[in-house]
Amino acid sequence: MIPMLQRTQKVLGFLPPKALIFIAEFIGMPQAKVFGAATFYAQFRFDPPGRHTIKICRGTACHVRGSDRIQEDIQTRLKVKAGETTSDRCFSLETVACFGSCALAPVVVLDESVHGRMTPFKTRKVLQRTVEKEEGASAKKENSPKPGGS
Ligand code: FES
């Protein structure tokens, strides 16, 4: 069951109730058992993820160098807690035990980019650039000539 849940989440980005019901029927298990297993493990999410994922390291090296201040600042500004997604679905916030890059503490990973020696201010700047890049890309798309147009 767990590999099926993992694969489903990898494909869909989260586990919608319909998928859990389908898995339960497929493997011939009570739905309550499948829902119980899925909600037991922190690796599974039940809401669609944001377009970008912010991961804040809460390991010892990062904690000692201020990752808690970064997390508090992001949570306050984006109005989300760890494990949640902003209402506009732009950012999902997660915490991680250790990225294995302790020399760069405190570490924040945005999507696949690792940012080391972060501060609340530097983290805000990285998020701001991401939003600006996204807005720029959508403006460019709107202004581009339409396929087949003259
Ligand atoms: S404690 Fe943060 S990268 Fe190791």
Backbone and ligand atoms as CSV (ligand in chain L), in Angstrom:
chain,resi,resn,atom,element,x,y,z
A,1,MET,N,N,0.813,-1.205,0.000
A,1,MET,CA,C,0.000,0.000,0.000
A,1,MET,C,C,0.861,1.277,0.000
A,2,ILE,N,N,1.900,1.304,0.820
A,2,ILE,CA,C,2.720,2.519,0.941
A,2,ILE,C,C,3.357,2.895,-0.404
A,3,PRO,N,N,3.960,1.935,-1.131
A,3,PRO,CA,C,4.515,2.324,-2.446
A,3,PRO,C,C,3.445,2.870,-3.394
A,4,MET,N,N,2.225,2.345,-3.318
A,4,MET,CA,C,1.145,2.868,-4.169
A,4,MET,C,C,0.797,4.307,-3.772
A,5,LEU,N,N,0.753,4.561,-2.469
A,5,LEU,CA,C,0.469,5.921,-1.997
A,5,LEU,C,C,1.586,6.873,-2.437
A,6,GLN,N,N,2.826,6.411,-2.311
A,6,GLN,CA,C,3.969,7.256,-2.707
A,6,GLN,C,C,3.934,7.561,-4.203
A,7,ARG,N,N,3.661,6.532,-4.991
A,7,ARG,CA,C,3.620,6.707,-6.450
A,7,ARG,C,C,2.485,7.659,-6.845
A,8,THR,N,N,1.334,7.477,-6.215
A,8,THR,CA,C,0.182,8.340,-6.507
A,8,THR,C,C,0.518,9.792,-6.176
A,9,GLN,N,N,1.152,9.994,-5.019
A,9,GLN,CA,C,1.508,11.363,-4.637
A,9,GLN,C,C,2.545,11.950,-5.583
A,10,LYS,N,N,3.464,11.095,-6.054
A,10,LYS,CA,C,4.485,11.581,-6.988
A,10,LYS,C,C,3.835,12.064,-8.283
A,11,VAL,N,N,2.824,11.343,-8.745
A,11,VAL,CA,C,2.157,11.692,-10.004
A,11,VAL,C,C,1.226,12.898,-9.822
A,12,LEU,N,N,0.415,12.888,-8.758
A,12,LEU,CA,C,-0.602,13.933,-8.578
A,12,LEU,C,C,-0.123,15.120,-7.740
A,13,GLY,N,N,0.937,14.920,-6.978
A,13,GLY,CA,C,1.420,15.985,-6.101
A,13,GLY,C,C,0.797,15.935,-4.718
A,14,PHE,N,N,-0.265,15.175,-4.552
A,14,PHE,CA,C,-0.936,15.004,-3.267
A,14,PHE,C,C,-1.863,13.790,-3.371
A,15,LEU,N,N,-2.535,13.466,-2.250
A,15,LEU,CA,C,-3.437,12.308,-2.255
A,15,LEU,C,C,-4.887,12.776,-2.089
A,16,PRO,N,N,-5.599,12.901,-3.185
A,16,PRO,CA,C,-7.016,13.266,-3.054
A,16,PRO,C,C,-7.822,12.074,-2.541
A,17,PRO,N,N,-8.966,12.312,-1.879
A,17,PRO,CA,C,-9.777,11.214,-1.342
A,17,PRO,C,C,-10.132,10.158,-2.398
A,18,LYS,N,N,-10.453,10.600,-3.627
A,18,LYS,CA,C,-10.807,9.640,-4.681
A,18,LYS,C,C,-9.682,8.640,-4.927
A,19,ALA,N,N,-8.432,9.112,-4.875
A,19,ALA,CA,C,-7.294,8.225,-5.101
A,19,ALA,C,C,-7.174,7.204,-3.972
A,20,LEU,N,N,-7.418,7.646,-2.737
A,20,LEU,CA,C,-7.339,6.725,-1.593
A,20,LEU,C,C,-8.433,5.660,-1.691
A,21,ILE,N,N,-9.624,6.069,-2.106
A,21,ILE,CA,C,-10.735,5.114,-2.270
A,21,ILE,C,C,-10.398,4.115,-3.368
A,22,PHE,N,N,-9.832,4.613,-4.473
A,22,PHE,CA,C,-9.457,3.729,-5.582
A,22,PHE,C,C,-8.415,2.709,-5.121
A,23,ILE,N,N,-7.399,3.183,-4.384
A,23,ILE,CA,C,-6.342,2.279,-3.896
A,23,ILE,C,C,-6.938,1.217,-2.967
A,24,ALA,N,N,-7.833,1.640,-2.070
A,24,ALA,CA,C,-8.470,0.688,-1.141
A,24,ALA,C,C,-9.212,-0.404,-1.913
A,25,GLU,N,N,-9.981,0.014,-2.921
A,25,GLU,CA,C,-10.723,-0.976,-3.721
A,25,GLU,C,C,-9.768,-1.863,-4.511
A,26,PHE,N,N,-8.718,-1.258,-5.058
A,26,PHE,CA,C,-7.769,-2.004,-5.889
A,26,PHE,C,C,-7.065,-3.104,-5.099
A,27,ILE,N,N,-6.674,-2.801,-3.858
A,27,ILE,CA,C,-5.956,-3.814,-3.073
A,27,ILE,C,C,-6.886,-4.589,-2.140
A,28,GLY,N,N,-8.187,-4.278,-2.199
A,28,GLY,CA,C,-9.161,-5.022,-1.405
A,28,GLY,C,C,-9.026,-4.819,0.093
A,29,MET,N,N,-8.763,-3.583,0.470
A,29,MET,CA,C,-8.589,-3.255,1.893
A,29,MET,C,C,-9.665,-2.239,2.300
A,30,PRO,N,N,-10.102,-2.249,3.557
A,30,PRO,CA,C,-11.067,-1.228,3.981
A,30,PRO,C,C,-10.505,0.185,3.786
A,31,GLN,N,N,-11.376,1.086,3.339
A,31,GLN,CA,C,-10.943,2.474,3.109
A,31,GLN,C,C,-10.339,3.087,4.370
A,32,ALA,N,N,-10.910,2.743,5.540
A,32,ALA,CA,C,-10.419,3.312,6.804
A,32,ALA,C,C,-8.949,2.948,7.035
A,33,LYS,N,N,-8.559,1.740,6.625
A,33,LYS,CA,C,-7.158,1.332,6.816
A,33,LYS,C,C,-6.228,2.133,5.912
A,34,VAL,N,N,-6.658,2.353,4.673
A,34,VAL,CA,C,-5.829,3.117,3.732
A,34,VAL,C,C,-5.742,4.577,4.191
A,35,PHE,N,N,-6.871,5.165,4.579
A,35,PHE,CA,C,-6.860,6.545,5.081
A,35,PHE,C,C,-6.010,6.623,6.356
A,36,GLY,N,N,-6.119,5.627,7.215
A,36,GLY,CA,C,-5.353,5.597,8.464
A,36,GLY,C,C,-3.859,5.561,8.204
A,37,ALA,N,N,-3.444,4.708,7.262
A,37,ALA,CA,C,-2.015,4.608,6.944
A,37,ALA,C,C,-1.520,5.909,6.332
A,38,ALA,N,N,-2.310,6.470,5.419
A,38,ALA,CA,C,-1.880,7.702,4.732
A,38,ALA,C,C,-1.749,8.866,5.709
A,39,THR,N,N,-2.662,8.968,6.643
A,39,THR,CA,C,-2.604,10.098,7.587
A,39,THR,C,C,-1.557,9.867,8.683
A,40,PHE,N,N,-1.124,8.624,8.853
A,40,PHE,CA,C,-0.108,8.329,9.881
A,40,PHE,C,C,1.251,8.901,9.489
A,41,TYR,N,N,1.594,8.813,8.204
A,41,TYR,CA,C,2.927,9.223,7.763
A,41,TYR,C,C,2.957,10.686,7.333
A,42,ALA,N,N,3.954,11.410,7.849
A,42,ALA,CA,C,4.070,12.844,7.545
A,42,ALA,C,C,4.430,13.096,6.088
A,43,GLN,N,N,4.937,12.086,5.378
A,43,GLN,CA,C,5.351,12.293,3.986
A,43,GLN,C,C,4.174,12.526,3.047
A,44,PHE,N,N,2.973,12.186,3.481
A,44,PHE,CA,C,1.819,12.327,2.586
A,44,PHE,C,C,1.082,13.629,2.818
A,45,ARG,N,N,0.664,14.239,1.716
A,45,ARG,CA,C,-0.102,15.477,1.811
A,45,ARG,C,C,-1.455,15.278,1.156
A,46,PHE,N,N,-2.443,16.031,1.640
A,46,PHE,CA,C,-3.817,15.826,1.184
A,46,PHE,C,C,-4.402,17.052,0.493
A,47,ASP,N,N,-3.549,18.049,0.320
A,47,ASP,CA,C,-3.940,19.251,-0.425
A,47,ASP,C,C,-2.968,19.435,-1.578
A,48,PRO,N,N,-3.414,20.040,-2.672
A,48,PRO,CA,C,-2.487,20.277,-3.778
A,48,PRO,C,C,-1.336,21.172,-3.320
A,49,PRO,N,N,-0.111,20.860,-3.745
A,49,PRO,CA,C,1.022,21.695,-3.338
A,49,PRO,C,C,1.025,23.034,-4.069
A,50,GLY,N,N,1.758,23.997,-3.529
A,50,GLY,CA,C,1.901,25.278,-4.199
A,50,GLY,C,C,2.806,25.130,-5.425
A,51,ARG,N,N,2.871,26.196,-6.223
A,51,ARG,CA,C,3.723,26.163,-7.416
A,51,ARG,C,C,5.203,26.125,-7.027
A,52,HIS,N,N,5.507,26.625,-5.838
A,52,HIS,CA,C,6.876,26.613,-5.331
A,52,HIS,C,C,6.882,26.049,-3.913
A,53,THR,N,N,7.942,25.314,-3.606
A,53,THR,CA,C,8.061,24.746,-2.261
A,53,THR,C,C,9.264,25.337,-1.549
A,54,ILE,N,N,8.989,25.894,-0.369
A,54,ILE,CA,C,10.054,26.433,0.480
A,54,ILE,C,C,10.315,25.394,1.560
A,55,LYS,N,N,11.569,24.969,1.666
A,55,LYS,CA,C,11.925,24.029,2.723
A,55,LYS,C,C,12.931,24.703,3.638
A,56,ILE,N,N,12.593,24.765,4.908
A,56,ILE,CA,C,13.492,25.375,5.888
A,56,ILE,C,C,14.095,24.268,6.730
A,57,CYS,N,N,15.412,24.286,6.857
A,57,CYS,CA,C,16.082,23.270,7.662
A,57,CYS,C,C,15.916,23.600,9.145
A,58,ARG,N,N,15.518,22.607,9.910
A,58,ARG,CA,C,15.381,22.777,11.358
A,58,ARG,C,C,16.378,21.897,12.109
A,59,GLY,N,N,17.423,21.473,11.397
A,59,GLY,CA,C,18.469,20.680,12.046
A,59,GLY,C,C,19.232,21.545,13.046
A,60,THR,N,N,20.076,20.911,13.834
A,60,THR,CA,C,20.765,21.610,14.932
A,60,THR,C,C,21.608,22.784,14.434
A,61,ALA,N,N,22.441,22.560,13.412
A,61,ALA,CA,C,23.322,23.637,12.935
A,61,ALA,C,C,22.499,24.825,12.446
A,62,CYS,N,N,21.437,24.543,11.715
A,62,CYS,CA,C,20.594,25.628,11.196
A,62,CYS,C,C,19.802,26.300,12.313
A,63,HIS,N,N,19.344,25.493,13.260
A,63,HIS,CA,C,18.591,26.056,14.389
A,63,HIS,C,C,19.465,27.022,15.184
A,64,VAL,N,N,20.704,26.582,15.469
A,64,VAL,CA,C,21.632,27.415,16.241
A,64,VAL,C,C,21.903,28.734,15.510
A,65,ARG,N,N,21.892,28.684,14.185
A,65,ARG,CA,C,22.188,29.912,13.402
A,65,ARG,C,C,20.935,30.644,12.938
A,66,GLY,N,N,19.803,30.346,13.531
A,66,GLY,CA,C,18.633,31.205,13.323
A,66,GLY,C,C,17.559,30.748,12.360
A,67,SER,N,N,17.478,29.460,12.071
A,67,SER,CA,C,16.421,29.017,11.143
A,67,SER,C,C,15.026,29.261,11.710
A,68,ASP,N,N,14.912,29.284,13.048
A,68,ASP,CA,C,13.590,29.535,13.648
A,68,ASP,C,C,13.103,30.950,13.328
A,69,ARG,N,N,14.036,31.910,13.283
A,69,ARG,CA,C,13.644,33.294,12.938
A,69,ARG,C,C,13.199,33.375,11.475
A,70,ILE,N,N,13.883,32.623,10.620
A,70,ILE,CA,C,13.504,32.603,9.203
A,70,ILE,C,C,12.102,32.005,9.061
A,71,GLN,N,N,11.882,30.888,9.751
A,71,GLN,CA,C,10.565,30.238,9.668
A,71,GLN,C,C,9.457,31.157,10.187
A,72,GLU,N,N,9.690,31.783,11.329
A,72,GLU,CA,C,8.681,32.689,11.896
A,72,GLU,C,C,8.372,33.833,10.943
A,73,ASP,N,N,9.427,34.394,10.349
A,73,ASP,CA,C,9.250,35.521,9.430
A,73,ASP,C,C,8.430,35.107,8.206
A,74,ILE,N,N,8.756,33.957,7.639
A,74,ILE,CA,C,8.022,33.485,6.458
A,74,ILE,C,C,6.573,33.179,6.827
A,75,GLN,N,N,6.410,32.521,7.959
A,75,GLN,CA,C,5.043,32.174,8.382
A,75,GLN,C,C,4.191,33.425,8.573
A,76,THR,N,N,4.785,34.439,9.167
A,76,THR,CA,C,4.049,35.685,9.401
A,76,THR,C,C,3.724,36.380,8.078
A,77,ARG,N,N,4.725,36.477,7.213
A,77,ARG,CA,C,4.518,37.204,5.951
A,77,ARG,C,C,3.592,36.474,4.989
A,78,LEU,N,N,3.733,35.162,4.895
A,78,LEU,CA,C,2.913,34.399,3.938
A,78,LEU,C,C,1.612,33.899,4.558
A,79,LYS,N,N,1.475,34.081,5.867
A,79,LYS,CA,C,0.277,33.642,6.592
A,79,LYS,C,C,0.031,32.134,6.410
A,80,VAL,N,N,1.092,31.370,6.573
A,80,VAL,CA,C,0.981,29.903,6.537
A,80,VAL,C,C,1.850,29.318,7.648
A,81,LYS,N,N,1.533,28.101,7.999
A,81,LYS,CA,C,2.383,27.367,8.934
A,81,LYS,C,C,3.080,26.280,8.137
A,82,ALA,N,N,4.089,25.653,8.758
A,82,ALA,CA,C,4.782,24.541,8.095
A,82,ALA,C,C,3.761,23.460,7.753
A,83,GLY,N,N,3.839,22.959,6.529
A,83,GLY,CA,C,2.896,21.941,6.069
A,83,GLY,C,C,1.709,22.538,5.334
A,84,GLU,N,N,1.654,23.868,5.255
A,84,GLU,CA,C,0.518,24.519,4.592
A,84,GLU,C,C,0.946,25.197,3.290
A,85,THR,N,N,-0.061,25.601,2.518
A,85,THR,CA,C,0.158,26.284,1.241
A,85,THR,C,C,-0.557,27.629,1.289
A,86,THR,N,N,0.051,28.651,0.698
A,86,THR,CA,C,-0.577,29.976,0.687
A,86,THR,C,C,-1.900,29.922,-0.073
A,87,SER,N,N,-2.794,30.838,0.260
A,87,SER,CA,C,-4.137,30.806,-0.337
A,87,SER,C,C,-4.098,30.975,-1.859
A,88,ASP,N,N,-3.052,31.655,-2.379
A,88,ASP,CA,C,-2.946,31.809,-3.833
A,88,ASP,C,C,-2.213,30.634,-4.487
A,89,ARG,N,N,-1.882,29.639,-3.691
A,89,ARG,CA,C,-1.189,28.423,-4.147
A,89,ARG,C,C,0.198,28.712,-4.725
A,90,CYS,N,N,0.780,29.835,-4.337
A,90,CYS,CA,C,2.118,30.164,-4.836
A,90,CYS,C,C,3.189,29.374,-4.082
A,91,PHE,N,N,3.106,29.343,-2.735
A,91,PHE,CA,C,4.152,28.699,-1.946
A,91,PHE,C,C,3.590,27.665,-0.974
A,92,SER,N,N,4.285,26.535,-0.893
A,92,SER,CA,C,4.058,25.575,0.185
A,92,SER,C,C,5.264,25.676,1.107
A,93,LEU,N,N,5.025,25.613,2.399
A,93,LEU,CA,C,6.113,25.720,3.379
A,93,LEU,C,C,6.309,24.381,4.074
A,94,GLU,N,N,7.549,23.923,4.088
A,94,GLU,CA,C,7.871,22.658,4.754
A,94,GLU,C,C,9.120,22.842,5.609
A,95,THR,N,N,9.267,21.985,6.595
A,95,THR,CA,C,10.519,21.965,7.361
A,95,THR,C,C,11.180,20.605,7.153
A,96,VAL,N,N,12.500,20.607,7.232
A,96,VAL,CA,C,13.281,19.401,6.988
A,96,VAL,C,C,14.261,19.236,8.152
A,97,ALA,N,N,14.555,17.996,8.518
A,97,ALA,CA,C,15.429,17.737,9.674
A,97,ALA,C,C,16.871,18.168,9.407
A,98,CYS,N,N,17.409,17.902,8.233
A,98,CYS,CA,C,18.769,18.331,7.861
A,98,CYS,C,C,18.956,18.064,6.373
A,99,PHE,N,N,19.487,19.039,5.657
A,99,PHE,CA,C,19.745,18.864,4.222
A,99,PHE,C,C,21.105,18.232,3.973
A,100,GLY,N,N,21.920,18.120,5.010
A,100,GLY,CA,C,23.272,17.608,4.839
A,100,GLY,C,C,24.220,18.688,4.323
A,101,SER,N,N,23.838,19.933,4.458
A,101,SER,CA,C,24.685,21.061,4.036
A,101,SER,C,C,24.925,21.975,5.231
A,102,CYS,N,N,25.242,21.379,6.351
A,102,CYS,CA,C,25.311,22.121,7.617
A,102,CYS,C,C,26.323,23.261,7.591
A,103,ALA,N,N,27.390,23.142,6.769
A,103,ALA,CA,C,28.382,24.215,6.684
A,103,ALA,C,C,27.758,25.494,6.140
A,104,LEU,N,N,26.620,25.366,5.451
A,104,LEU,CA,C,25.945,26.540,4.881
A,104,LEU,C,C,24.830,27.072,5.782
A,105,ALA,N,N,24.709,26.541,6.980
A,105,ALA,CA,C,23.610,26.899,7.879
A,105,ALA,C,C,23.504,28.396,8.109
A,106,PRO,N,N,22.279,28.893,8.206
A,106,PRO,CA,C,21.007,28.194,8.034
A,106,PRO,C,C,20.636,28.070,6.552
A,107,VAL,N,N,20.068,26.928,6.212
A,107,VAL,CA,C,19.784,26.591,4.820
A,107,VAL,C,C,18.286,26.675,4.531
A,108,VAL,N,N,17.975,27.268,3.393
A,108,VAL,CA,C,16.603,27.299,2.872
A,108,VAL,C,C,16.667,26.772,1.443
A,109,VAL,N,N,15.789,25.853,1.096
A,109,VAL,CA,C,15.745,25.333,-0.273
A,109,VAL,C,C,14.430,25.786,-0.897
A,110,LEU,N,N,14.547,26.495,-2.008
A,110,LEU,CA,C,13.356,26.906,-2.737
A,110,LEU,C,C,13.308,26.089,-4.014
A,111,ASP,N,N,12.292,25.292,-4.149
A,111,ASP,CA,C,12.189,24.313,-5.232
A,111,ASP,C,C,13.463,23.460,-5.212
A,112,GLU,N,N,14.314,23.550,-6.215
A,112,GLU,CA,C,15.530,22.723,-6.200
A,112,GLU,C,C,16.780,23.536,-5.863
A,113,SER,N,N,16.626,24.819,-5.576
A,113,SER,CA,C,17.786,25.683,-5.318
A,113,SER,C,C,18.104,25.777,-3.836
A,114,VAL,N,N,19.360,25.480,-3.515
A,114,VAL,CA,C,19.814,25.543,-2.124
A,114,VAL,C,C,20.384,26.936,-1.854
A,115,HIS,N,N,19.889,27.568,-0.799
A,115,HIS,CA,C,20.374,28.897,-0.412
A,115,HIS,C,C,20.975,28.787,0.988
A,116,GLY,N,N,22.253,29.115,1.104
A,116,GLY,CA,C,22.938,28.980,2.381
A,116,GLY,C,C,23.167,30.305,3.064
A,117,ARG,N,N,23.491,30.213,4.354
A,117,ARG,CA,C,23.743,31.382,5.218
A,117,ARG,C,C,22.606,32.397,5.084
A,118,MET,N,N,21.413,31.900,5.244
A,118,MET,CA,C,20.235,32.750,5.038
A,118,MET,C,C,19.862,33.531,6.285
A,119,THR,N,N,19.156,34.606,6.040
A,119,THR,CA,C,18.570,35.434,7.099
A,119,THR,C,C,17.111,35.631,6.695
A,120,PRO,N,N,16.283,36.131,7.607
A,120,PRO,CA,C,14.906,36.424,7.195
A,120,PRO,C,C,14.868,37.385,5.992
A,121,PHE,N,N,15.729,38.420,6.000
A,121,PHE,CA,C,15.740,39.391,4.906
A,121,PHE,C,C,16.124,38.731,3.576
A,122,LYS,N,N,17.207,37.937,3.592
A,122,LYS,CA,C,17.651,37.278,2.353
A,122,LYS,C,C,16.586,36.304,1.843
A,123,THR,N,N,15.917,35.639,2.751
A,123,THR,CA,C,14.862,34.691,2.350
A,123,THR,C,C,13.711,35.442,1.686
A,124,ARG,N,N,13.334,36.581,2.288
A,124,ARG,CA,C,12.262,37.402,1.680
A,124,ARG,C,C,12.637,37.815,0.269
A,125,LYS,N,N,13.898,38.201,0.083
A,125,LYS,CA,C,14.366,38.629,-1.249
A,125,LYS,C,C,14.257,37.475,-2.257
A,126,VAL,N,N,14.649,36.286,-1.842
A,126,VAL,CA,C,14.578,35.121,-2.739
A,126,VAL,C,C,13.116,34.856,-3.132
A,127,LEU,N,N,12.223,34.936,-2.160
A,127,LEU,CA,C,10.802,34.701,-2.455
A,127,LEU,C,C,10.255,35.808,-3.359
A,128,GLN,N,N,10.674,37.025,-3.099
A,128,GLN,CA,C,10.229,38.165,-3.902
A,128,GLN,C,C,10.673,37.998,-5.362
A,129,ARG,N,N,11.920,37.585,-5.549
A,129,ARG,CA,C,12.429,37.366,-6.917
A,129,ARG,C,C,11.626,36.267,-7.620
A,130,THR,N,N,11.248,35.252,-6.870
A,130,THR,CA,C,10.465,34.151,-7.456
A,130,THR,C,C,9.109,34.662,-7.931
A,131,VAL,N,N,8.479,35.472,-7.101
A,131,VAL,CA,C,7.167,36.029,-7.469
A,131,VAL,C,C,7.316,36.942,-8.684
A,132,GLU,N,N,8.357,37.784,-8.672
A,132,GLU,CA,C,8.572,38.714,-9.795
A,132,GLU,C,C,8.846,37.949,-11.091
A,133,LYS,N,N,9.627,36.876,-10.988
A,133,LYS,CA,C,9.933,36.059,-12.165
A,133,LYS,C,C,8.650,35.445,-12.716
A,134,GLU,N,N,7.801,34.971,-11.805
A,134,GLU,CA,C,6.541,34.343,-12.208
A,134,GLU,C,C,5.615,35.382,-12.862
A,135,GLU,N,N,5.552,36.578,-12.264
A,135,GLU,CA,C,4.716,37.640,-12.831
A,135,GLU,C,C,5.245,38.083,-14.190
A,136,GLY,N,N,6.580,38.166,-14.298
A,136,GLY,CA,C,7.208,38.531,-15.569
A,136,GLY,C,C,6.918,37.508,-16.645
A,137,ALA,N,N,6.974,36.239,-16.273
A,137,ALA,CA,C,6.718,35.167,-17.240
A,137,ALA,C,C,5.269,35.189,-17.713
A,138,SER,N,N,4.332,35.471,-16.792
A,138,SER,CA,C,2.930,35.480,-17.220
A,138,SER,C,C,2.619,36.725,-18.060
A,139,ALA,N,N,3.284,37.878,-17.754
A,139,ALA,CA,C,3.089,39.087,-18.569
A,139,ALA,C,C,3.645,38.874,-19.971
A,140,LYS,N,N,4.807,38.201,-20.040
A,140,LYS,CA,C,5.446,37.917,-21.328
A,140,LYS,C,C,4.540,37.013,-22.173
A,141,LYS,N,N,3.924,36.048,-21.495
A,141,LYS,CA,C,3.041,35.100,-22.181
A,141,LYS,C,C,1.825,35.828,-22.769
A,142,GLU,N,N,1.276,36.767,-21.965
A,142,GLU,CA,C,0.103,37.520,-22.420
A,142,GLU,C,C,0.427,38.417,-23.605
A,143,ASN,N,N,1.659,38.963,-23.648
A,143,ASN,CA,C,2.047,39.888,-24.703
A,143,ASN,C,C,2.630,39.213,-25.942
A,144,SER,N,N,2.876,37.908,-25.840
A,144,SER,CA,C,3.480,37.221,-26.989
A,144,SER,C,C,2.455,37.055,-28.105
A,145,PRO,N,N,2.926,37.071,-29.380
A,145,PRO,CA,C,1.979,36.921,-30.488
A,145,PRO,C,C,1.274,35.574,-30.409
A,146,LYS,N,N,-0.008,35.583,-30.718
A,146,LYS,CA,C,-0.799,34.359,-30.664
A,146,LYS,C,C,-0.436,33.462,-31.844
A,147,PRO,N,N,-0.347,32.159,-31.585
A,147,PRO,CA,C,-0.054,31.258,-32.690
A,147,PRO,C,C,-1.130,31.376,-33.778
A,148,GLY,N,N,-0.700,31.530,-34.990
A,148,GLY,CA,C,-1.655,31.631,-36.096
A,148,GLY,C,C,-2.140,33.047,-36.339
A,149,GLY,N,N,-1.768,34.004,-35.433
A,149,GLY,CA,C,-2.189,35.391,-35.599
A,149,GLY,C,C,-1.321,36.095,-36.621
A,150,SER,N,N,-1.703,37.315,-37.044
A,150,SER,CA,C,-0.902,38.019,-38.031
A,150,SER,C,C,-0.197,39.205,-37.433
L,1,FES,S1,S,21.323,21.240,10.099
L,1,FES,FE1,FE,20.623,22.362,8.389
L,1,FES,S2,S,21.684,21.507,6.743
L,1,FES,FE2,FE,22.249,20.290,8.428
